[in-house]
Amino acid sequence: MISLEVVIYKNELYQVFFTYTSGYMELKKIDSAIDDIILAHRSEISNLGTNAS
């Protein structure tokens, strides 16, 4: 079972792929056909929960 954190960034849902100790996180938009990873700071993100699959 894989558990990915689901967050809200700029009013859209993203999955967290990696979290850096500096507070930055690598995010991928949920249901995106493109594997476009973005970098955002934790202060810009709202937690939603986890997605177990």
Summary of the structure (lengths in Angstrom):
residues: 53
radius of gyration: 10.4
end to end distance: 5.8
largest distance: 28.8
contacts: 123
relative contact order: 0.37
helix: 6%
strand: 62%
